[in-house]
């Protein structure tokens, strides 16, 4: 489904089981409504994130190096680069926030006034402190850095105007590769920012997208196992 990033088989299994329980009348009307509202919204956000990631990859691989350094075309290149990076973070981050709402709905837990990704962990910890799903929701190691980037780009540019042209030898033929870095600390002033941790924004976004869809797939698998055992929703 998200080839080459992930096959998302756990989610496909979830959809089959949800349909089975729905046809059997084993899902409450309120959960059915919340499912229709959030499950498809999450998929839309993931597909949007994939769209912008692949357009970023295409832009960096197909733009002639001379267009990057030309005064006439460099500004358009940087604008499009920032556009795809911004929207990748917006869409992918939104998918995680929507996931939190979806999880709470399947457990029949009322939503607090504001719901973000960490809300599902907080509410589940409060009401079901021993639940095994908490291990999946407990702030993955990559989440803090991703959130810092997402929050920073809401107010400013992450990329600004930095790029590099690297020589890559492919089949004995050298060619120039365009890379755009992400700042180590997006909250620092642009003049003093360093760019050592993630020198290639394309690679960072691709790796992050794999992590996000993998996490979501694992959570769907866990929820599906319980649906099969209990044979109803809410869990």
N, C-alpha and C positions, 0 to 999 in steps of 0.2 A: 504493500500500500504506500509506503514511503521509501520505496527502493530508490537509490541504493543505501538509504540511511537506516531503514528498519522494516521488517515484514509485518509487524503489528498483529501477530497471530492471536495474542491474548485478547485484544480488543475485538477481533472477529468472533472469537468464541463467546465473549461477553454479549455481543449483539444477538447471536443465536439463542443464548439462554434467556436473554431479556424478552425476546420475541415469544419464546415458548411459554414463559411465565405469564406474559401479558395475554396471550391467547387462552391460557387456562384460567384467567381471572385471578391470578395470584399476586398481582401488583396493585397497590392502592391507586385510586384516581389521582391523588395529589402527587405521588411519586412519578406516575406516568407523565403528568403535566410538566414537572420539573425536569424529567429526562428529556422530553421533547424540547424544552427551552435551553438546556445547557449542553447536552451531549453533542448536538449538531453544531452548536456555537463553538465548542472546543475543537471539533474537526475543522471548522472553517478557519479558525485561528492557526491551527497547525498547517493547513494547506497554504495559508497566506505566508507563514514563516518560511515554508519550503519554497514558495514562489520567489520570495525576495532573496533567499539564500542562493538559489540557482541563478537568478539574474545577476547577483553580485559575482558569482563564479564566472558567469559568461562575460560580464563586463571586464573583469580583470584579465581574462584569458584572450579576449578578442580585440581589445583596444590596442591599436598600434602605439608603440612607445613614443613615437614622435607627436602623437596627439596629446599625450600626457604632459609633455614639456612645452608644447606650443602655447603661446599666450592666447591664441584665438580659440583653442579647444580645451585647454586644461581646466578651466572653470566649470565647463559642462561635465567633464569626466568626474571631477571631485563632487559636484552636486549630485550626480547619479549614484556615486559610491556611497555618499552619506545617506541618500534617500533609501537605498536598499538595506544598509546597516541599521538605520533608525527603525525601519518598518519590520526588519527581522526581530529586533529586540522587543518592539511593541507587541507584535503578534504572538511570539513565542511566550513572552511573559504573561500575556493575557490568557493564553491557553492554560498555564499553570494556575492562575487565579480562578478560572472557570472550573478546572478540575476540583478545586476545593469545594465549590458549591455542589458539584455533582456527587462527591463523596458524602457530604453531609446529608444530601437528600436521600441517598440510598440507605443511610442509617436512620432516617427519620428524625434527624437533629435539626431543630429550628435554626435559621440563619441569624447571627448577630447583625447589628446595623451595618458593619463593613466586613467584607469577606475577601481575604487575600489567600495566597497559597498556604501560608503558615496557620491560617485560621482552622483548617481541618485538623491539624495536629493539636492545636490548643483545645478545641472543643472535644475531640476524641479522648485526649489525655484527661480532661476534666470528668467526662461521663463514663469512659471505658478505659481506665488507666492501664490495664493489662493487655489491651488489644494488640495483636501482632502487626497489624497494619501501621502502627505508629513507627515501626522501624523504617518503613518506606518513606514516611512523611517527615522524618526528623532531619530537616535541613541537609540535603546532600552536600558533599564537600564543595561542589562547583557552584552551588546556588548563590552564595554570598557575593562572589565576584560578578556573576551574571546580573544580580540585582543592583549592584553598584553601577554597572554600566547602564542598565536600563533606567535607573533613576537619574543618572547624570545627563543622559542624552535628552531627557525630558526638558531640560533647561539650557543645554548647550551642545555643541558639536563634539563628538568623540574623536573624529578623524582629523578635523581642521584641514590642513593642507599638506600633510606629510605623506610621502610615498617613497618607494625605492625601486630601482630597476636592477634586477639581478640576472646574471647570465646562467642559463641552465643548458647543459649539453644533453641532447636527446638524439640517440642514434648517430653520434658523431657530429651532429649539426648544432652549433650554439644558437640559442635564442634568448631574447630578453623577457623576463617575467616581471610583471608589475605586482608589487605587494604593498599593502596599506596596513600600518600598525594600529593597535589599540593602546591607549596610554596605560601605564602601570597603575596610576591613581587618577581617575577621571575627575576628581574633585580639586586637583591642584591647578594652579594658574597655568594657562597654556604655555607661557614662556619657560616654565621650569619643569614641565612634564618630561618623564622618561618613558621609553618604549622598548623595554627589554623582555617582559614576561610574555606578551602576545604580539610578536612582530608581524604576524600575518592574520589580519582580521578574518579573511575567508576561512582559514583553517580553524580559527577559534569558533566561528559561527557554525561550521559544519560539525565540529566535535560536540558543541553544546546542543545542537539539534538532535544528534544521536542520543545524547544523554537524556534529553527531555522526553523524546518518544519512547525510549527504553523504560524510563521511570513510569510514564503513563501506562504503557503496556503491562508492566509488572503489577501495577495497582489494579487494573482491570482484571488481570488473572486472579489476584487475591479475592476480589469481590465476586468474581464468577464462581470460584470454588465454594464460597459461602452460599451463593444463590442455589447451587446444585444441592448442597447439604440441607439447607433450610426449606428450599422449594417455595420461597416467597420473598417479597420485598414489602416493608423495610426489613433490614437485617437485624 
